[in-house]
């Protein structure tokens, strides 16, 4: 049986992956992010 710490790590990784997937469904966010990254150069 996995420890509580390992289960918490898996849960945090799953939340992070779902958050990234949610951002990819919003193209305007990605355009804004790309513009901000490009502005650094």
PyMOL Python script that loads the backbone (N, CA, C, O; Angstrom):
from pymol import cmd

cmd.read_pdbstr("""\
ATOM      1  N   UNK A   1       0.855  -1.192   0.000  1.00  0.00           N
ATOM      2  CA  UNK A   1       0.000   0.000   0.000  1.00  0.00           C
ATOM      3  C   UNK A   1       0.895   1.247   0.000  1.00  0.00           C
ATOM      4  O   UNK A   1       1.823   1.351   0.802  1.00  0.00           O
ATOM      5  N   UNK A   2       0.606   2.193  -0.908  1.00  0.00           N
ATOM      6  CA  UNK A   2       1.463   3.391  -0.966  1.00  0.00           C
ATOM      7  C   UNK A   2       1.296   4.251   0.285  1.00  0.00           C
ATOM      8  O   UNK A   2       0.236   4.298   0.909  1.00  0.00           O
ATOM      9  N   UNK A   3       2.371   4.913   0.614  1.00  0.00           N
ATOM     10  CA  UNK A   3       2.329   5.766   1.789  1.00  0.00           C
ATOM     11  C   UNK A   3       1.512   7.021   1.488  1.00  0.00           C
ATOM     12  O   UNK A   3       1.222   7.331   0.333  1.00  0.00           O
ATOM     13  N   UNK A   4       1.152   7.725   2.541  1.00  0.00           N
ATOM     14  CA  UNK A   4       0.373   8.952   2.371  1.00  0.00           C
ATOM     15  C   UNK A   4       1.167   9.996   1.598  1.00  0.00           C
ATOM     16  O   UNK A   4       0.609  10.765   0.815  1.00  0.00           O
ATOM     17  N   UNK A   5       2.469  10.011   1.826  1.00  0.00           N
ATOM     18  CA  UNK A   5       3.315  10.988   1.134  1.00  0.00           C
ATOM     19  C   UNK A   5       3.349  10.720  -0.370  1.00  0.00           C
ATOM     20  O   UNK A   5       3.286  11.648  -1.177  1.00  0.00           O
ATOM     21  N   UNK A   6       3.449   9.440  -0.735  1.00  0.00           N
ATOM     22  CA  UNK A   6       3.469   9.077  -2.149  1.00  0.00           C
ATOM     23  C   UNK A   6       2.107   9.370  -2.792  1.00  0.00           C
ATOM     24  O   UNK A   6       2.053   9.856  -3.922  1.00  0.00           O
ATOM     25  N   UNK A   7       1.028   9.086  -2.095  1.00  0.00           N
ATOM     26  CA  UNK A   7      -0.304   9.366  -2.610  1.00  0.00           C
ATOM     27  C   UNK A   7      -0.490  10.867  -2.798  1.00  0.00           C
ATOM     28  O   UNK A   7      -1.102  11.300  -3.775  1.00  0.00           O
ATOM     29  N   UNK A   8       0.026  11.654  -1.879  1.00  0.00           N
ATOM     30  CA  UNK A   8      -0.071  13.108  -1.992  1.00  0.00           C
ATOM     31  C   UNK A   8       0.737  13.608  -3.189  1.00  0.00           C
ATOM     32  O   UNK A   8       0.309  14.523  -3.892  1.00  0.00           O
ATOM     33  N   UNK A   9       1.900  13.010  -3.416  1.00  0.00           N
ATOM     34  CA  UNK A   9       2.719  13.399  -4.562  1.00  0.00           C
ATOM     35  C   UNK A   9       2.007  13.069  -5.870  1.00  0.00           C
ATOM     36  O   UNK A   9       2.018  13.874  -6.802  1.00  0.00           O
ATOM     37  N   UNK A  10       1.388  11.888  -5.947  1.00  0.00           N
ATOM     38  CA  UNK A  10       0.630  11.531  -7.143  1.00  0.00           C
ATOM     39  C   UNK A  10      -0.547  12.476  -7.363  1.00  0.00           C
ATOM     40  O   UNK A  10      -0.821  12.875  -8.495  1.00  0.00           O
ATOM     41  N   UNK A  11      -1.233  12.831  -6.297  1.00  0.00           N
ATOM     42  CA  UNK A  11      -2.367  13.735  -6.410  1.00  0.00           C
ATOM     43  C   UNK A  11      -1.920  15.116  -6.887  1.00  0.00           C
ATOM     44  O   UNK A  11      -2.589  15.734  -7.715  1.00  0.00           O
ATOM     45  N   UNK A  12      -0.794  15.598  -6.370  1.00  0.00           N
ATOM     46  CA  UNK A  12      -0.278  16.902  -6.786  1.00  0.00           C
ATOM     47  C   UNK A  12       0.134  16.876  -8.256  1.00  0.00           C
ATOM     48  O   UNK A  12      -0.105  17.841  -8.982  1.00  0.00           O
ATOM     49  N   UNK A  13       0.749  15.785  -8.696  1.00  0.00           N
ATOM     50  CA  UNK A  13       1.141  15.662 -10.102  1.00  0.00           C
ATOM     51  C   UNK A  13      -0.087  15.618 -10.996  1.00  0.00           C
ATOM     52  O   UNK A  13      -0.090  16.222 -12.069  1.00  0.00           O
ATOM     53  N   UNK A  14      -1.120  14.919 -10.576  1.00  0.00           N
ATOM     54  CA  UNK A  14      -2.351  14.849 -11.362  1.00  0.00           C
ATOM     55  C   UNK A  14      -3.009  16.219 -11.471  1.00  0.00           C
ATOM     56  O   UNK A  14      -3.480  16.594 -12.544  1.00  0.00           O
ATOM     57  N   UNK A  15      -3.046  16.961 -10.386  1.00  0.00           N
ATOM     58  CA  UNK A  15      -3.621  18.312 -10.415  1.00  0.00           C
ATOM     59  C   UNK A  15      -2.820  19.206 -11.347  1.00  0.00           C
ATOM     60  O   UNK A  15      -3.400  19.981 -12.107  1.00  0.00           O
ATOM     61  N   UNK A  16      -1.490  19.111 -11.302  1.00  0.00           N
ATOM     62  CA  UNK A  16      -0.653  19.929 -12.177  1.00  0.00           C
ATOM     63  C   UNK A  16      -0.907  19.585 -13.645  1.00  0.00           C
ATOM     64  O   UNK A  16      -1.020  20.484 -14.478  1.00  0.00           O
ATOM     65  N   UNK A  17      -0.997  18.299 -13.968  1.00  0.00           N
ATOM     66  CA  UNK A  17      -1.257  17.891 -15.348  1.00  0.00           C
ATOM     67  C   UNK A  17      -2.627  18.363 -15.829  1.00  0.00           C
ATOM     68  O   UNK A  17      -2.767  18.811 -16.967  1.00  0.00           O
ATOM     69  N   UNK A  18      -3.627  18.264 -14.973  1.00  0.00           N
ATOM     70  CA  UNK A  18      -4.964  18.736 -15.349  1.00  0.00           C
ATOM     71  C   UNK A  18      -4.981  20.245 -15.540  1.00  0.00           C
ATOM     72  O   UNK A  18      -5.682  20.747 -16.419  1.00  0.00           O
ATOM     73  N   UNK A  19      -4.221  20.974 -14.734  1.00  0.00           N
ATOM     74  CA  UNK A  19      -4.156  22.429 -14.882  1.00  0.00           C
ATOM     75  C   UNK A  19      -3.502  22.803 -16.206  1.00  0.00           C
ATOM     76  O   UNK A  19      -3.973  23.709 -16.894  1.00  0.00           O
ATOM     77  N   UNK A  20      -2.431  22.121 -16.566  1.00  0.00           N
ATOM     78  CA  UNK A  20      -1.769  22.396 -17.845  1.00  0.00           C
ATOM     79  C   UNK A  20      -2.697  22.063 -19.000  1.00  0.00           C
ATOM     80  O   UNK A  20      -2.782  22.826 -19.962  1.00  0.00           O
ATOM     81  N   UNK A  21      -3.395  20.935 -18.921  1.00  0.00           N
ATOM     82  CA  UNK A  21      -4.338  20.572 -19.975  1.00  0.00           C
ATOM     83  C   UNK A  21      -5.445  21.618 -20.087  1.00  0.00           C
ATOM     84  O   UNK A  21      -5.861  21.964 -21.193  1.00  0.00           O
ATOM     85  N   UNK A  22      -5.916  22.115 -18.964  1.00  0.00           N
ATOM     86  CA  UNK A  22      -6.947  23.149 -18.977  1.00  0.00           C
ATOM     87  C   UNK A  22      -6.465  24.425 -19.644  1.00  0.00           C
ATOM     88  O   UNK A  22      -7.230  25.089 -20.345  1.00  0.00           O
ATOM     89  N   UNK A  23      -5.200  24.773 -19.432  1.00  0.00           N
ATOM     90  CA  UNK A  23      -4.667  25.977 -20.074  1.00  0.00           C
ATOM     91  C   UNK A  23      -4.523  25.784 -21.585  1.00  0.00           C
ATOM     92  O   UNK A  23      -4.706  26.732 -22.349  1.00  0.00           O
ATOM     93  N   UNK A  24      -4.201  24.577 -22.015  1.00  0.00           N
ATOM     94  CA  UNK A  24      -4.037  24.313 -23.444  1.00  0.00           C
ATOM     95  C   UNK A  24      -5.370  24.401 -24.184  1.00  0.00           C
ATOM     96  O   UNK A  24      -5.381  24.566 -25.404  1.00  0.00           O
ATOM     97  N   UNK A  25      -6.484  24.295 -23.479  1.00  0.00           N
ATOM     98  CA  UNK A  25      -7.787  24.407 -24.132  1.00  0.00           C
ATOM     99  C   UNK A  25      -8.186  25.864 -24.339  1.00  0.00           C
ATOM    100  O   UNK A  25      -9.243  26.140 -24.906  1.00  0.00           O
ATOM    101  N   UNK A  26      -7.352  26.800 -23.885  1.00  0.00           N
ATOM    102  CA  UNK A  26      -7.625  28.228 -24.044  1.00  0.00           C
ATOM    103  C   UNK A  26      -6.528  28.850 -24.899  1.00  0.00           C
ATOM    104  O   UNK A  26      -5.498  29.271 -24.372  1.00  0.00           O
ATOM    105  N   UNK A  27      -6.736  28.912 -26.213  1.00  0.00           N
ATOM    106  CA  UNK A  27      -5.674  29.406 -27.095  1.00  0.00           C
ATOM    107  C   UNK A  27      -5.257  30.846 -26.795  1.00  0.00           C
ATOM    108  O   UNK A  27      -4.088  31.195 -26.962  1.00  0.00           O
ATOM    109  N   UNK A  28      -6.183  31.675 -26.360  1.00  0.00           N
ATOM    110  CA  UNK A  28      -5.816  33.064 -26.087  1.00  0.00           C
ATOM    111  C   UNK A  28      -4.811  33.164 -24.942  1.00  0.00           C
ATOM    112  O   UNK A  28      -3.977  34.070 -24.929  1.00  0.00           O
ATOM    113  N   UNK A  29      -4.883  32.253 -23.992  1.00  0.00           N
ATOM    114  CA  UNK A  29      -3.901  32.239 -22.910  1.00  0.00           C
ATOM    115  C   UNK A  29      -2.513  31.900 -23.455  1.00  0.00           C
ATOM    116  O   UNK A  29      -1.520  32.519 -23.074  1.00  0.00           O
ATOM    117  N   UNK A  30      -2.456  30.916 -24.345  1.00  0.00           N
ATOM    118  CA  UNK A  30      -1.169  30.521 -24.904  1.00  0.00           C
ATOM    119  C   UNK A  30      -0.559  31.642 -25.731  1.00  0.00           C
ATOM    120  O   UNK A  30       0.655  31.843 -25.705  1.00  0.00           O
ATOM    121  N   UNK A  31      -1.386  32.368 -26.462  1.00  0.00           N
ATOM    122  CA  UNK A  31      -0.881  33.499 -27.250  1.00  0.00           C
ATOM    123  C   UNK A  31      -0.324  34.570 -26.322  1.00  0.00           C
ATOM    124  O   UNK A  31       0.749  35.117 -26.581  1.00  0.00           O
ATOM    125  N   UNK A  32      -1.038  34.874 -25.248  1.00  0.00           N
ATOM    126  CA  UNK A  32      -0.567  35.858 -24.274  1.00  0.00           C
ATOM    127  C   UNK A  32       0.743  35.407 -23.644  1.00  0.00           C
ATOM    128  O   UNK A  32       1.664  36.207 -23.484  1.00  0.00           O
ATOM    129  N   UNK A  33       0.829  34.131 -23.287  1.00  0.00           N
ATOM    130  CA  UNK A  33       2.047  33.599 -22.685  1.00  0.00           C
ATOM    131  C   UNK A  33       3.224  33.683 -23.655  1.00  0.00           C
ATOM    132  O   UNK A  33       4.333  34.045 -23.262  1.00  0.00           O
ATOM    133  N   UNK A  34       2.981  33.347 -24.924  1.00  0.00           N
ATOM    134  CA  UNK A  34       4.040  33.424 -25.928  1.00  0.00           C
ATOM    135  C   UNK A  34       4.487  34.869 -26.127  1.00  0.00           C
ATOM    136  O   UNK A  34       5.681  35.135 -26.271  1.00  0.00           O
ATOM    137  N   UNK A  35       3.542  35.799 -26.135  1.00  0.00           N
ATOM    138  CA  UNK A  35       3.889  37.223 -26.289  1.00  0.00           C
ATOM    139  C   UNK A  35       4.737  37.709 -25.122  1.00  0.00           C
ATOM    140  O   UNK A  35       5.703  38.445 -25.321  1.00  0.00           O
ATOM    141  N   UNK A  36       4.382  37.301 -23.906  1.00  0.00           N
ATOM    142  CA  UNK A  36       5.147  37.709 -22.736  1.00  0.00           C
ATOM    143  C   UNK A  36       6.540  37.109 -22.756  1.00  0.00           C
ATOM    144  O   UNK A  36       7.507  37.775 -22.386  1.00  0.00           O
ATOM    145  N   UNK A  37       6.655  35.855 -23.184  1.00  0.00           N
ATOM    146  CA  UNK A  37       7.966  35.226 -23.276  1.00  0.00           C
ATOM    147  C   UNK A  37       8.812  35.900 -24.334  1.00  0.00           C
ATOM    148  O   UNK A  37      10.006  36.119 -24.130  1.00  0.00           O
ATOM    149  N   UNK A  38       8.203  36.233 -25.469  1.00  0.00           N
ATOM    150  CA  UNK A  38       8.936  36.881 -26.558  1.00  0.00           C
ATOM    151  C   UNK A  38       9.406  38.281 -26.154  1.00  0.00           C
ATOM    152  O   UNK A  38      10.453  38.744 -26.606  1.00  0.00           O
ATOM    153  N   UNK A  39       8.624  38.952 -25.300  1.00  0.00           N
ATOM    154  CA  UNK A  39       8.971  40.300 -24.857  1.00  0.00           C
ATOM    155  C   UNK A  39      10.261  40.295 -24.010  1.00  0.00           C
ATOM    156  O   UNK A  39      10.912  41.331 -23.876  1.00  0.00           O
ATOM    157  N   UNK A  40      10.621  39.165 -23.454  1.00  0.00           N
ATOM    158  CA  UNK A  40      11.847  39.078 -22.662  1.00  0.00           C
ATOM    159  C   UNK A  40      13.090  39.199 -23.536  1.00  0.00           C
ATOM    160  O   UNK A  40      14.162  39.536 -23.033  1.00  0.00           O
ATOM    161  N   UNK A  41      12.968  38.934 -24.823  1.00  0.00           N
ATOM    162  CA  UNK A  41      14.104  38.990 -25.739  1.00  0.00           C
ATOM    163  C   UNK A  41      13.963  40.232 -26.550  1.00  0.00           C
ATOM    164  O   UNK A  41      14.805  40.511 -27.404  1.00  0.00           O
TER     165      UNK A  41
END
""", "prot")
cmd.dss("prot")
cmd.show_as("cartoon", "prot")
cmd.util.cbc("prot")
cmd.orient("prot")
